[in-house]
Amino acid sequence: MNKKISYLKWRNRVEEITPEDHRIGTDIMLIDDNYASRAELSLDNEPFKIDMTMAIIYEQGTADLKINMKEYHVEAPCVLMVLNDQIYQPMGHSNDLKMKIILMSRSFSDSLFVNSGEILSLQSSVIKNPIMRIENEENVFGQFYQLLLNIAASPRQEYKLDAARHLTLSMFYGYSHLKHEVMDVKSASNRRDEIITTFTELISKHHKKEREVSFYADKMCITPKYLSQVIKDQYGKTALDLIEEYVIAEAKSLLLSTKMSIQQISDELNFPSQSVFGKYFKRVTGLSPKEYRYKI
């Protein structure tokens, strides 16, 4: 049985087994089926925090996963986008899965939009719709991957990063912009959908400090009871359950993905003490933070 590995070791593993002609400096790594398998990118059931932008091109098969605690079922052909600082949790996949993966460093993705006023709209669109269907006759992402691979494999070193940057901007503004309809701010959604979307966005922003349902209900100008009912109808769990799941997912990702001490993680999540954090974590998971960190 393959041993599960934390995010930092996982990334090191990817860098170690990805050949030079599949990299552009330390900013872009291109991973095909063989390397994806060897890098254990199908790691199941453990969340980890992404410190890069990841585009997974699903060419065959299906997969189940969570992004920021929201469940998704992926069916090829499609592309999944995961952004910096999101919590990504693979849950399983079919045996016939085939995919290609593009990993872009935080500094590279940040540099793309340094002068762009549209990045917030684009990010919001990707967060709301991380899966983009691909029509076989217009697999732009597959072509994009191949062009990046051509750049990476070129013996000429000068301007590789600039070429990759311009190509990536074209991909974002051409394909993603079209598919996500970034400028269409009047998308059809009912009030309950808006509440669910706003609630999850607020949890993502405030969960390190705010863990009371009343705080989020007040932000949305609704009652805690109504908020909990909407969430219960959608997820089969209460609003408080969802807040706790998000806090625990963040804690798990820090325990597995960083070398932070348990005290530092407790401080990062604004618990009054390490003891309170430990009790909270064990109540929800059945394990102490230390037991969870070393159970694999």
C-alpha positions in Angstrom: 0.0 0.0 0.0 1.4 3.4 -0.9 2.1 5.7 2.0 0.2 9.0 1.9 2.5 12.0 1.9 2.0 15.6 3.0 1.8 18.5 0.6 5.4 19.7 1.0 6.8 16.2 0.5 4.3 15.7 -2.4 5.6 18.8 -4.1 9.2 17.8 -3.6 8.3 14.4 -5.1 6.8 16.1 -8.1 9.9 18.3 -8.6 12.2 15.3 -8.2 10.4 13.1 -10.8 9.5 15.8 -13.3 12.2 16.0 -16.0 13.7 19.3 -17.1 11.9 19.3 -20.4 8.6 19.3 -18.5 9.5 22.4 -16.4 10.0 26.1 -17.1 12.3 27.2 -14.4 10.7 26.7 -11.0 7.5 28.4 -12.0 5.7 25.9 -14.3 5.6 22.1 -14.1 3.9 19.9 -16.7 2.8 16.5 -15.5 1.3 13.7 -17.8 -0.3 10.4 -16.9 2.8 8.6 -16.0 4.3 11.3 -13.8 0.9 12.0 -12.2 0.7 8.4 -11.1 4.2 8.3 -9.8 3.8 11.6 -7.9 0.7 10.1 -6.2 -1.5 13.0 -7.4 -4.5 10.7 -6.7 -3.9 11.0 -3.0 -7.3 10.2 -1.4 -9.2 11.6 1.5 -6.6 14.0 2.9 -7.0 17.7 2.4 -4.1 20.0 1.6 -3.7 23.7 0.9 -2.6 24.7 -2.5 0.1 27.3 -2.8 0.0 27.4 -6.6 -2.5 27.5 -9.4 -3.3 24.0 -10.7 -5.1 23.1 -13.9 -6.0 19.4 -14.3 -7.0 18.4 -17.8 -9.2 15.3 -17.5 -9.0 13.4 -20.8 -10.7 10.2 -19.6 -12.5 8.8 -16.6 -14.2 10.4 -13.5 -13.1 11.7 -10.2 -14.6 13.0 -6.9 -13.1 15.8 -4.9 -13.7 18.7 -2.7 -12.5 22.3 -3.1 -13.0 24.5 0.0 -15.3 21.8 1.4 -17.6 21.8 -1.6 -18.0 18.4 -3.3 -17.6 18.0 -7.1 -17.9 15.1 -9.4 -15.7 15.4 -12.5 -16.4 13.7 -15.8 -13.9 13.9 -18.7 -13.4 15.7 -20.9 -13.1 18.8 -18.8 -10.6 21.0 -16.9 -10.5 21.7 -13.2 -9.0 24.9 -11.9 -7.7 25.1 -8.3 -6.4 28.5 -7.2 -3.8 29.7 -4.6 -4.9 29.2 -1.0 -7.8 26.9 -1.8 -8.1 23.6 0.2 -8.1 20.7 -2.2 -9.2 17.2 -1.2 -9.2 14.3 -3.7 -11.8 11.7 -2.7 -11.4 9.0 -5.4 -11.3 8.3 -9.1 -12.1 5.7 -11.7 -9.5 3.2 -12.8 -9.4 4.5 -16.4 -8.5 8.1 -15.3 -6.2 9.9 -17.8 -5.1 13.5 -17.1 -2.5 16.1 -17.7 -1.6 18.7 -15.0 -0.3 22.2 -15.2 1.2 23.6 -12.0 2.0 27.3 -11.8 3.8 28.9 -8.9 2.2 31.6 -6.9 4.7 34.2 -8.0 4.0 33.3 -11.7 0.2 33.4 -11.4 0.4 36.7 -9.4 2.6 38.3 -12.1 0.1 37.5 -14.8 -2.5 40.0 -13.5 -0.4 42.6 -11.8 -1.8 45.4 -13.9 -5.2 43.9 -14.6 -8.4 45.1 -13.1 -10.2 42.0 -14.1 -8.4 39.5 -11.9 -11.0 39.6 -9.1 -13.9 38.9 -11.6 -11.9 36.1 -13.1 -11.0 34.6 -9.8 -14.6 34.8 -8.6 -15.8 33.1 -11.8 -13.3 30.3 -11.4 -14.2 29.8 -7.7 -17.9 29.6 -8.5 -17.3 27.4 -11.6 -14.0 25.5 -11.2 -15.0 22.8 -13.8 -15.0 23.7 -17.4 -16.4 21.2 -20.0 -14.3 20.7 -23.1 -15.7 19.8 -26.5 -13.4 17.3 -28.1 -13.1 19.3 -31.3 -11.9 22.4 -29.4 -9.6 21.1 -26.6 -7.9 24.4 -26.2 -6.4 23.3 -22.9 -4.8 20.3 -24.5 -3.3 22.6 -27.1 -2.2 25.0 -24.4 -0.5 22.1 -22.5 1.4 21.0 -25.7 2.5 24.6 -26.5 3.9 25.0 -22.9 5.6 21.6 -23.3 7.2 22.8 -26.6 8.5 25.9 -24.7 9.8 23.8 -21.8 11.6 21.4 -24.2 13.2 24.1 -26.3 17.0 24.2 -26.1 16.9 28.0 -26.1 16.6 29.3 -22.5 16.0 33.0 -23.1 12.5 34.3 -23.0 11.0 31.0 -21.9 9.2 32.5 -18.9 8.0 35.5 -20.9 6.6 33.2 -23.6 4.9 31.1 -21.1 3.4 34.2 -19.4 1.9 35.6 -22.6 0.6 32.1 -23.6 -1.0 31.7 -20.2 -2.6 35.1 -20.4 -4.1 34.3 -23.7 -5.5 31.0 -22.3 -7.1 32.8 -19.3 -8.6 35.6 -21.3 -9.5 33.6 -24.3 -10.9 30.3 -23.1 -11.6 30.8 -19.4 -13.1 34.3 -20.0 -15.4 32.8 -22.6 -16.5 29.7 -20.6 -17.0 31.5 -17.3 -18.6 34.6 -18.8 -16.8 36.8 -16.4 -18.6 39.9 -17.5 -22.0 38.4 -17.1 -22.7 39.5 -13.5 -26.4 38.8 -13.9 -26.2 35.1 -13.8 -29.5 33.4 -13.0 -29.5 32.2 -9.4 -32.2 32.2 -6.8 -32.0 33.6 -3.3 -31.1 30.3 -1.7 -28.2 29.8 -4.2 -27.0 33.3 -3.3 -27.1 32.6 0.4 -25.2 29.3 0.0 -22.5 31.0 -2.2 -22.2 34.0 0.1 -22.0 31.8 3.2 -19.2 29.7 1.8 -17.3 32.8 0.7 -17.7 34.3 4.1 -16.5 31.2 5.8 -13.5 31.1 3.6 -12.7 34.7 4.6 -13.5 34.7 8.3 -13.3 31.1 9.6 -10.0 31.7 11.3 -11.6 34.2 13.7 -15.4 33.7 13.5 -17.0 30.3 14.3 -20.6 31.4 15.4 -23.5 31.1 13.0 -24.9 34.4 14.2 -21.8 36.3 12.8 -22.5 35.0 9.2 -26.2 35.4 9.5 -25.7 39.1 10.5 -23.4 39.6 7.6 -26.2 38.4 5.2 -29.0 40.2 7.1 -30.9 37.0 7.8 -31.6 35.0 10.9 -29.3 32.2 12.1 -32.3 29.8 12.0 -33.0 30.6 8.4 -29.3 30.3 7.4 -29.1 26.9 9.1 -32.3 25.7 7.4 -31.0 26.7 3.9 -27.7 24.9 4.6 -29.5 21.9 6.0 -31.6 21.6 2.9 -28.6 21.8 0.7 -26.0 19.8 2.5 -27.9 17.7 5.1 -25.9 19.4 7.9 -26.2 22.5 9.9 -24.4 25.8 9.2 -22.3 25.2 12.4 -21.3 21.8 11.0 -20.1 23.4 7.8 -18.1 26.1 9.7 -16.5 23.3 11.8 -15.7 21.3 8.7 -14.0 24.3 7.2 -11.9 25.0 10.3 -10.9 21.4 10.7 -10.0 21.1 7.0 -7.8 24.2 7.4 -6.2 22.6 10.5 -5.7 19.3 8.8 -4.0 21.0 5.8 -1.7 22.9 8.1 -0.8 19.8 10.1 -0.1 17.8 6.9 1.2 20.6 4.6 3.5 22.6 6.8 6.1 22.3 9.5 4.2 24.7 11.8 4.0 23.6 15.5 0.6 22.8 16.9 0.9 25.9 19.0 1.5 28.0 15.8 -1.4 26.4 14.1 -3.6 27.1 17.2 -2.5 30.7 17.0 -3.0 30.9 13.2 -6.6 29.7 13.7 -7.1 32.2 16.6 -7.9 29.6 19.3 -7.4 31.0 22.9 -4.9 28.3 23.7 -3.4 25.1 22.3 -5.5 23.1 24.8 -8.7 24.6 23.5 -7.6 23.9 19.9 -6.7 20.3 20.8 -10.1 19.7 22.4 -11.9 21.3 19.5 -10.0 19.2 16.9 -10.4 15.9 18.9 -14.2 16.5 19.4 -14.7 16.8 15.6 -12.1 14.2 14.3 -11.7 11.8 17.2 -7.9 12.4 17.2 -5.6 14.9 18.8 -3.7 17.2 16.4 -0.5 15.3 17.2 -2.1 12.0 16.5 -3.5 13.2 13.2 -0.2 14.6 12.1 1.7 11.4 12.7 -1.1 8.8 11.9 0.3 8.5 8.4 
